[in-house]
Amino acid sequence: MRIRKLLQIAMAVAIMAVFGLVAANLNIASKLTKISATLESAQTTAHDISELLVLTHDFALHGEERAAQQWLARHARITASLDSESGRIVSPPPEAVTQAKMLPGLFQDLVNVTYNQSDMQSQQKTLLINQLLANTQAIADSIHRWGAETAAIHKKIERTSHLLNSVVPILSLIIVFGLTTIVFQRVLKPLSTLYHAVQAVAKGDLSVRSATTTKDEFGELSRTFDAMAIDLVSELRQEMIERKRAEEALTESEYFFRESQKSAQIGSYKTDLIAGTWASSEVMDTIFGIDACYNRNIQGWLDIVHHEDRAMMMQYLNDEVIGGSKPFHKEYRIQRINDGETRWVLGLGEVKHDETGKVVSLIGTIQDITDRKVIENEREALETKMLQAQKLESLGVMAGGIAHDFNNILTSIIGNADLALIRIDKESPAIDNLQRIAQSATRAADLAKQMLAYSGKGKFVVEEIDLNKLLEEMLHMLEVSISKKTVLRLHLTPALPTVAADATQIRQIVMNLVINASEAIDDKSGVISITTGCLDCDRSYLKDVWLDENITEGLYVYLEIADTGCGMDSHTVSKLFDPFFTTKFTGRGLGMAAVLGIVRGHKGAIKVYSEQGSGSSFKILLPASNRPAESYNGTAVN
């Protein structure tokens, strides 16, 4: 008989026997579990019926409503238990279920008689109590018989389970022994003989024969081997020589390839798009932060891709690469698995097609380009800051010149309007027009002052200011300037150093920012927090501030105004301080520009943090006095 057929028959018989015993064991275990549950339910029901007898006596003696409610609750529990066990392997006695359903009527009659005391009803009460107790006791007897019957069946099934559990290991050992014997006699022994013959021939002993004469696969193989032994040895020796040379060349090539990949931080991969799996080189594993056990499927790759780029990359892979048969060429972010670090990579790949033209695989490289991206981003940020500084400088010069000349003209207009008001007759109808001219000119002068503030050429009266004291003095004015639904909170760090500043200009900064914060909250409830403190700022902290071209490292007093309003997107933040840029329907767009100009004139800086839906925060940095940072309650920023 052929070895394969023999083994198939033996394995089929063994599997059927084992599965049959396991199925029987599982069936018995299931029955045992159900009988155990039924036995436990019978015991619980018997206990509940005993409690029901006690509650019947208690109510008969005292007639308390609490006892009646407990009786009804206990009876409901008994009825539910009997109903749940109906249809099981051992069902509750039908007479017990029937009698249990009759008890509430008797008990209700007892309750009615108990609350109407008369001689005739007292006799009826005695009869009802006796009948109720007799029925309850009859149910208890039926339940005890049910429990005894269930326990007997439980023991019988348990004995069968123990017997089967003893038979299964013995039968398994017999099956294993039989299979082992068959495999040894028909497979291992001929294979061992053939193996030793092959080993001898491989060592050059051409006189060795396998000597396997059976009429199965091994017999055929032995005869074929004996016939080809001499030619095989000769060819094998030549092949071994050539293979050794090829392996040495391949090892050397792989070594140089790995080293070049490490130097260039380039890893290689091969993706089977049909199976949805991919293989990767050692360098690629290092870039991704994964080990040999990582799940290399499409989802595993998506888990490595940064969550913000995941949808874009999946769409790109489906639409462009797989759907469009285009080469893979994409820069994207990943989040390394081992340390969670975000890195930039450049993915390149060539698609491979089957005979029908369908894309079946992707082979390519992954290069870590994080350092290059950092340099590019820093260069772009630097260029943006330079352009912004140049734009602000140009606008400042223009705004300062226009505002200065405009202010001179307005001074003349206001002066002449005042002289005309003095000289004109008090009853003249032109007085109204002159007053409106003066008011309009005054508002225009305020606008010119804001333009001068933006240009940094406003008139500053510099003095040493305690920022905390200035805010406390402004508190009432700020509270009446914001919505009544908005809460204003001060968080003032004590013992702050003074700053050399114009108090009026600082008040204008605070007023502008607080009013903007209130308008961002709108008519909703919200909080505006004003915080002061002291920071020892280095260049890394100051690199992303507004107007950092003239700011130096050192000790700064900060004023931070944060709100819980609507927040701003990145586009709005980038144009926040541009003159005449506004998001308000009636705004002039000079408030924030003036704030920037005042801070610039004080050689300070502004940090802006904002996110749509999460509010905004403006931190004003002003140079502090030359006292050490350790003197204050601030935190050194490094």
C-alpha positions in Angstrom: 0.0 0.0 0.0 1.2 3.5 -0.8 2.5 5.4 2.3 0.4 8.4 1.7 -2.8 6.4 1.5 -1.9 4.4 4.6 -1.2 7.5 6.6 -4.4 9.2 5.4 -6.5 6.2 6.5 -4.7 6.0 9.8 -5.0 9.7 10.5 -8.7 9.8 9.4 -9.6 6.9 11.8 -7.6 8.6 14.7 -9.2 12.0 14.1 -12.7 10.5 13.9 -12.2 8.6 17.1 -10.7 11.5 19.0 -13.4 13.9 17.7 -16.1 11.4 18.6 -14.8 11.1 22.2 -14.3 14.8 22.5 -17.9 15.5 21.2 -19.3 13.0 23.6 -17.3 14.5 26.5 -18.5 18.0 25.5 -22.1 16.8 25.3 -21.8 15.2 28.8 -20.1 18.3 30.2 -22.9 20.4 28.8 -25.6 18.2 30.4 -23.7 18.1 33.6 -23.6 21.9 33.7 -27.3 22.1 33.0 -28.1 19.5 35.6 -25.9 21.3 38.1 -27.8 24.6 37.4 -31.1 22.7 37.8 -30.0 21.2 41.1 -28.9 24.5 42.4 -32.2 26.0 41.3 -34.1 23.2 43.1 -32.2 23.8 46.3 -32.8 27.6 46.1 -36.5 27.0 45.4 -36.8 24.7 48.4 -35.2 27.3 50.6 -37.6 30.0 49.2 -40.6 27.7 49.9 -39.4 27.3 53.5 -39.1 31.0 53.8 -42.6 31.3 52.3 -44.0 29.0 55.1 -42.3 31.3 57.7 -43.7 34.4 56.1 -47.2 32.8 56.0 -47.0 32.1 59.8 -45.7 35.6 60.4 -48.5 37.3 58.5 -51.1 35.0 60.2 -49.9 36.0 63.6 -49.2 39.8 63.1 -51.1 40.8 59.9 -48.4 43.3 59.0 -48.4 44.7 55.5 -44.5 44.3 55.3 -44.9 40.5 55.8 -47.5 40.4 53.0 -45.2 42.3 50.6 -42.3 40.0 51.5 -44.6 36.9 51.0 -45.6 38.2 47.5 -42.0 38.9 46.6 -40.8 35.5 47.7 -43.7 33.8 45.8 -42.8 35.7 42.6 -39.2 34.5 43.0 -40.4 30.9 43.4 -42.7 31.1 40.3 -39.9 32.7 38.2 -37.5 30.0 39.2 -40.0 27.2 38.3 -40.8 28.8 35.0 -37.2 29.2 34.1 -36.5 25.5 34.8 -39.4 24.3 32.7 -38.3 22.4 29.6 -34.9 21.5 31.1 -33.5 17.9 31.3 -35.2 17.5 34.7 -38.3 19.8 34.8 -40.0 20.8 38.0 -43.1 18.7 38.9 -46.2 20.0 37.0 -48.3 19.7 40.2 -45.8 22.0 42.0 -46.0 24.6 39.3 -49.9 24.4 39.3 -50.1 24.6 43.1 -47.6 27.5 43.2 -49.8 29.5 40.8 -52.8 28.9 43.1 -51.1 30.2 46.2 -51.5 34.0 45.5 -55.3 33.7 45.3 -55.5 31.9 48.7 -53.0 34.4 50.2 -55.1 37.4 48.9 -58.2 35.9 50.5 -56.2 35.6 53.7 -55.2 39.2 53.5 -58.8 40.3 52.9 -60.1 38.3 55.9 -57.2 39.5 58.2 -58.1 43.1 57.7 -61.9 42.5 58.5 -62.0 40.9 62.0 -65.3 39.1 62.8 -66.2 35.7 64.3 -67.2 34.2 60.9 -64.2 35.7 59.2 -61.9 34.4 62.0 -63.0 30.9 61.2 -62.5 31.5 57.5 -59.1 32.9 58.3 -58.2 29.7 60.1 -59.3 27.6 57.2 -57.4 29.7 54.7 -54.2 29.5 56.8 -54.5 25.8 57.0 -55.2 25.4 53.3 -52.4 27.8 52.4 -49.9 25.9 54.7 -51.0 22.6 53.4 -50.6 23.7 49.7 -47.2 25.2 50.4 -46.1 22.1 52.2 -47.3 20.0 49.2 -45.2 22.2 46.9 -42.2 21.8 49.2 -42.5 18.0 49.1 -42.7 18.0 45.3 -39.7 20.3 45.1 -37.7 18.0 47.4 -38.6 15.0 45.2 -37.5 17.0 42.2 -34.2 17.9 43.9 -33.6 14.3 44.8 -34.3 13.1 41.3 -32.0 15.8 39.8 -29.2 14.9 42.3 -29.5 11.2 41.2 -29.3 12.1 37.6 -26.3 14.5 38.3 -24.4 11.7 40.0 -25.1 9.3 37.1 -23.9 11.8 34.5 -20.9 12.7 36.7 -19.8 9.0 36.8 -20.2 8.8 33.0 -18.0 11.9 32.6 -15.3 10.5 34.9 -15.3 7.3 32.9 -15.0 9.1 29.6 -12.3 11.3 30.9 -10.3 8.1 31.8 -11.0 6.5 28.4 -9.9 9.5 26.3 -6.2 9.6 27.5 -5.9 5.8 27.1 -7.4 5.8 23.6 -5.2 8.8 22.7 -2.1 6.9 23.8 -3.1 3.9 21.8 -3.7 6.0 18.7 -0.4 7.8 19.1 1.5 4.5 19.6 -0.2 3.0 16.5 0.6 6.0 14.3 4.2 6.1 15.7 4.7 2.5 14.8 3.3 2.9 11.3 5.4 6.0 10.7 8.6 4.3 12.1 8.1 1.1 10.0 7.0 2.6 6.8 8.6 6.1 6.8 11.4 6.7 9.3 13.2 3.4 8.9 13.4 3.5 5.1 14.2 7.2 5.2 17.0 6.6 7.7 18.5 3.9 5.3 18.2 6.3 2.4 19.6 9.2 4.4 22.8 7.2 5.3 23.2 6.2 1.7 23.0 9.8 0.5 25.4 10.9 3.2 27.9 8.2 2.1 27.6 9.1 -1.6 28.0 12.8 -0.7 31.3 11.9 1.0 32.5 10.1 -2.1 31.7 6.5 -1.4 30.1 5.4 -4.6 29.8 1.7 -3.6 27.0 2.4 -1.1 23.4 1.5 -2.1 20.2 2.3 -0.3 19.1 -1.3 -0.3 15.4 -0.4 0.1 13.4 -3.0 -1.8 9.8 -2.1 -0.8 7.2 -1.4 -3.4 6.2 2.0 -2.1 7.5 5.5 -2.7 10.7 4.9 -0.8 11.5 1.8 -2.8 11.1 3.7 -6.1 13.2 6.5 -4.7 16.0 4.1 -3.6 16.2 2.4 -7.0 16.3 5.8 -8.8 19.0 7.0 -6.4 21.1 3.9 -6.9 20.9 4.4 -10.7 21.9 8.1 -10.5 24.4 7.9 -7.7 27.6 8.2 -9.8 26.4 11.1 -12.0 24.8 12.8 -9.0 28.0 12.9 -7.0 30.0 14.4 -9.9 27.4 17.1 -10.6 26.9 17.8 -6.9 30.6 18.5 -6.4 30.7 20.9 -9.3 27.5 22.6 -8.2 28.8 23.0 -4.6 31.9 24.7 -5.9 29.9 27.1 -8.0 27.3 27.7 -5.3 30.1 28.5 -2.8 31.5 31.1 -5.1 28.0 32.6 -5.8 27.3 32.7 -2.0 30.5 34.5 -1.3 29.8 37.0 -4.0 26.2 37.4 -2.8 27.3 37.9 0.8 29.8 40.5 -0.2 27.2 42.3 -2.3 24.6 42.2 0.5 27.1 43.6 2.9 28.0 46.6 0.7 24.2 47.1 0.0 23.3 47.1 3.7 26.1 49.5 4.6 25.2 51.9 1.8 21.6 51.8 3.0 22.6 52.6 6.5 24.8 55.5 5.4 22.0 57.0 3.2 19.2 56.0 5.7 17.4 54.2 2.8 15.5 51.1 3.5 14.0 48.8 0.9 10.6 46.9 0.8 8.5 44.6 -1.3 4.7 44.7 -1.1 2.4 41.9 -2.3 -0.7 43.9 -3.0 -2.8 40.7 -3.6 -2.0 39.2 -0.2 -1.8 42.7 1.5 1.6 41.9 3.0 5.1 43.5 2.8 8.7 42.6 3.6 11.3 45.2 4.7 15.0 45.5 5.0 16.9 46.1 8.3 17.3 49.8 7.7 13.6 50.2 6.9 12.8 48.5 10.2 15.1 50.9 12.0 13.4 53.9 10.3 9.9 52.6 11.2 11.0 51.6 14.7 9.7 48.0 14.3 11.1 44.6 15.0 10.9 41.2 13.3 7.6 40.3 15.0 5.8 43.4 13.7 2.6 42.7 11.7 3.6 43.5 8.1 0.2 44.0 6.4 -1.5 47.1 5.0 -3.0 48.0 8.3 0.4 47.6 10.0 1.8 50.2 7.5 -1.1 52.5 8.1 -0.5 52.3 11.9 3.0 53.6 11.2 1.8 56.5 9.0 1.1 59.6 11.0 -2.6 59.9 11.9 -3.0 63.2 10.1 -1.6 61.7 6.8 -3.3 58.3 7.1 -6.4 59.1 5.0 -4.4 60.9 2.4 -1.9 58.1 2.0 -4.6 55.4 1.8 -6.4 57.4 -1.0 -3.1 58.0 -2.8 -2.2 54.3 -2.7 -5.7 53.2 -3.9 -6.2 56.0 -6.5 -2.8 56.7 -7.9 -0.6 53.6 -7.4 -3.0 50.6 -7.5 -5.8 52.3 -9.4 -3.6 54.4 -11.8 -0.6 52.0 -12.1 1.7 55.0 -11.3 5.0 54.7 -9.5 4.9 55.4 -5.8 6.5 58.8 -5.1 5.4 60.5 -1.9 6.7 62.4 1.0 4.8 61.7 4.2 5.1 61.6 8.0 5.4 58.5 10.1 5.2 57.9 13.8 7.8 55.4 14.9 6.4 52.4 16.7 9.1 52.0 19.3 9.4 55.6 20.6 6.4 57.4 19.0 8.7 60.0 17.3 7.4 61.7 14.2 9.7 61.5 11.2 9.4 62.5 7.5 10.1 59.8 4.9 10.3 59.7 1.1 8.7 56.6 -0.4 9.6 55.5 -3.9 8.3 52.4 -5.6 7.8 50.7 -9.0 4.6 48.7 -9.6 4.6 45.2 -11.1 1.7 43.8 -13.2 0.5 40.3 -13.9 -0.3 38.9 -17.4 -3.7 40.7 -17.3 -2.2 44.1 -16.6 -3.3 44.2 -12.9 -1.0 45.7 -10.4 0.1 42.9 -8.1 3.2 44.1 -6.2 5.2 47.2 -5.4 9.0 47.3 -4.9 10.8 50.3 -3.7 12.7 52.2 -1.0 12.0 54.4 2.0 14.3 57.2 2.9 14.4 59.2 6.2 14.3 62.8 5.1 13.6 64.4 8.5 16.8 66.3 8.7 16.2 67.8 5.3 12.6 68.7 6.2 13.8 70.4 9.3 16.3 72.5 7.4 13.7 73.4 4.7 11.1 74.3 7.4 13.6 76.5 9.2 14.6 78.2 6.0 11.0 78.8 5.0 10.2 80.1 8.5 13.2 82.4 8.4 12.2 83.7 4.9 8.7 84.2 6.1 9.9 86.2 9.2 12.2 88.3 7.0 9.4 89.1 4.6 7.1 89.8 7.5 9.7 92.1 9.1 10.3 93.9 5.8 6.6 94.3 5.2 6.0 95.6 8.7 9.0 97.9 8.5 7.8 99.3 5.2 4.2 99.7 6.4 5.5 101.2 9.6 7.6 103.8 7.8 4.7 104.7 5.5 2.1 104.7 8.3 4.4 106.8 10.5 4.9 109.4 7.7 1.3 109.6 6.8 0.1 109.7 10.4 2.6 112.4 11.2 1.5 114.7 8.3 -2.2 113.7 8.9 -1.9 114.6 12.6 -0.4 118.1 11.7 -3.4 118.7 9.4 -5.9 117.5 12.0 -4.2 119.8 14.6 -4.8 122.7 12.3 -8.4 121.6 11.7 -9.2 121.2 15.4 -7.5 124.5 16.3 -9.4 126.4 13.7 -12.7 124.7 14.7 -12.1 125.7 18.3 -11.3 129.4 17.3 -14.4 129.5 15.1 -16.5 128.2 18.0 -15.1 131.0 20.2 -15.7 133.8 17.7 -19.0 132.7 16.3 -22.3 133.9 17.7 -23.7 131.4 20.3 -27.0 131.4 18.4 -25.5 130.6 15.1 -26.8 127.4 13.4 -23.2 126.7 12.2 -22.2 125.8 15.8 -23.5 122.3 15.3 -21.5 121.8 12.2 -18.3 123.1 13.8 -18.7 120.8 16.8 -19.2 117.8 14.5 -16.1 118.9 12.6 -14.1 119.0 15.9 -15.4 115.6 17.0 -14.6 114.0 13.6 -11.2 115.5 13.6 -10.6 114.3 17.2 -11.6 110.7 16.1 -9.3 111.0 13.1 -6.5 112.2 15.5 -7.1 109.0 17.6 -6.8 107.0 14.4 -3.5 108.8 13.6 -2.2 108.0 17.1 -2.9 104.3 16.4 -1.0 104.5 13.2 1.9 106.2 15.0 1.7 103.5 17.6 1.9 100.8 14.9 4.9 102.5 13.3 6.6 102.7 16.7 6.9 106.5 16.5 4.3 107.3 19.0 5.1 109.6 21.9 6.0 107.4 24.9 6.3 108.6 28.4 8.6 105.9 29.8 8.6 105.2 33.5 9.2 102.2 35.8 5.8 100.4 36.0 4.5 97.8 38.4 2.5 95.7 36.0 0.4 94.1 38.7 -0.6 97.4 40.2 -1.5 98.8 36.7 -3.8 95.8 36.1 -5.5 96.1 39.6 -6.2 99.8 38.8 -7.7 98.8 35.4 -9.9 96.0 36.8 -13.1 97.9 37.2 -12.8 99.6 33.8 -12.1 96.2 32.2 -15.1 94.5 33.9 -17.5 97.1 32.6 -16.1 96.8 29.1 -16.8 93.1 28.6 -20.0 91.1 28.4 -21.9 90.4 31.6 -21.7 86.6 30.8 -17.9 86.8 30.7 -15.9 86.2 33.9 -12.6 88.2 34.2 -9.9 86.5 36.4 -6.5 87.9 37.4 -3.6 85.6 38.2 -0.9 88.0 39.3 2.6 86.7 40.3 3.8 88.7 43.4 7.1 90.6 43.6 7.4 91.1 39.8 10.3 93.3 38.6 9.3 96.6 37.1 9.3 97.4 33.4 10.3 100.6 31.7 7.2 101.4 29.7 4.5 104.0 28.9 1.6 103.3 31.2 -1.0 104.7 28.8 0.3 102.5 26.0 0.3 99.4 28.2 -3.3 100.2 29.2 -4.2 100.4 25.5 -2.6 96.9 24.9 -4.6 95.4 27.8 -7.9 97.1 26.7 -7.5 96.0 23.1 -6.8 92.4 23.9 -9.5 92.1 26.6 -12.2 93.6 24.3 -11.1 91.3 21.5 -11.3 88.3 23.9 -14.8 89.4 25.0 -15.9 89.7 21.4 -14.4 86.2 20.6 -16.6 84.8 23.4 -19.6 86.7 22.0 -22.8 86.3 23.9 -21.9 82.9 25.3 -20.6 82.3 28.8 -16.8 82.3 29.0 -13.7 83.2 31.0 -10.9 85.8 30.3 -7.7 85.1 32.3 -5.1 87.8 32.8 -1.8 86.3 34.1 1.5 87.9 34.9 4.9 86.4 35.6 8.6 86.4 34.9 10.6 84.2 32.5 14.3 83.8 31.8 14.0 83.4 28.0 16.7 81.9 25.7 16.9 82.0 21.9 15.0 78.7 21.5 12.0 80.1 23.3 12.1 83.4 21.4 12.4 81.9 17.9 8.7 81.8 17.3 7.6 85.1 18.7 6.4 88.1 16.7 9.1 90.8 16.1 12.1 88.7 17.2 14.5 90.7 15.1 15.5 93.1 17.9 14.8 91.0 20.9 17.6 89.6 23.0 17.9 86.7 25.5 17.3 87.6 29.1 14.7 88.2 31.8 11.2 89.3 30.7 8.0 90.1 32.5 5.1 88.7 30.7 1.4 89.6 30.5 -0.8 86.8 29.2 -4.4 87.3 28.2 -6.3 84.1 27.4 -9.9 83.5 26.5 -12.3 80.5 26.0 -13.7 82.0 22.8 -14.0 80.8 19.2 -10.2 80.8 18.5 -8.6 81.5 15.1 -7.2 79.4 12.3 -3.6 79.6 11.1 -4.5 81.9 8.2 -6.1 84.4 10.6 -3.1 84.2 13.0 -0.7 84.9 10.1 -2.5 88.1 9.2 -3.5 89.1 12.7 -1.2 92.1 13.0 -1.5 93.4 9.5 -2.8 97.0 9.3 -6.5 97.2 8.3 -7.0 93.4 8.5 -10.1 92.7 10.6 -12.6 89.9 11.1 -15.2 92.4 12.5 -18.0 93.8 10.4 -17.3 97.4 11.6 -13.7 97.1 12.5 -10.9 99.4 11.2 -8.1 96.7 11.6 -5.7 99.0 13.5 -6.2 97.7 17.1 -3.9 94.7 16.9 -1.5 96.6 14.6 -1.3 99.2 17.3 -0.6 96.6 19.9 2.2 95.2 17.8 3.6 98.7 17.3 3.5 99.5 21.0 5.2 96.2 21.9 7.8 96.8 19.2 8.4 100.3 20.6 9.1 98.8 24.0 11.6 96.3 22.5 9.3 93.4 23.5 7.7 90.5 21.7 4.3 88.7 21.4 3.6 85.0 21.5 0.2 83.9 20.1 -1.5 80.6 20.7 -4.8 79.9 19.1 -6.9 77.0 17.9 -10.4 77.1 16.4 -13.0 76.2 19.0 -10.4 76.2 21.8 -9.8 79.9 22.5 -6.8 82.2 22.1 -3.8 83.3 24.2 -1.7 86.4 23.8 1.6 86.6 25.8 3.2 90.0 25.8 6.9 89.9 26.7 8.5 93.1 28.1 12.2 93.5 29.2 12.5 93.3 33.0 14.8 95.1 35.3 18.2 93.6 35.8 17.3 91.5 38.9 18.0 87.7 38.7 15.2 85.3 37.6 15.5 83.4 40.9 14.0 86.4 42.7 10.6 85.8 41.1 8.0 83.1 40.9 8.7 82.4 37.3 10.2 79.4 35.6 13.4 79.6 33.6 12.8 78.6 30.0 15.6 76.7 28.3 
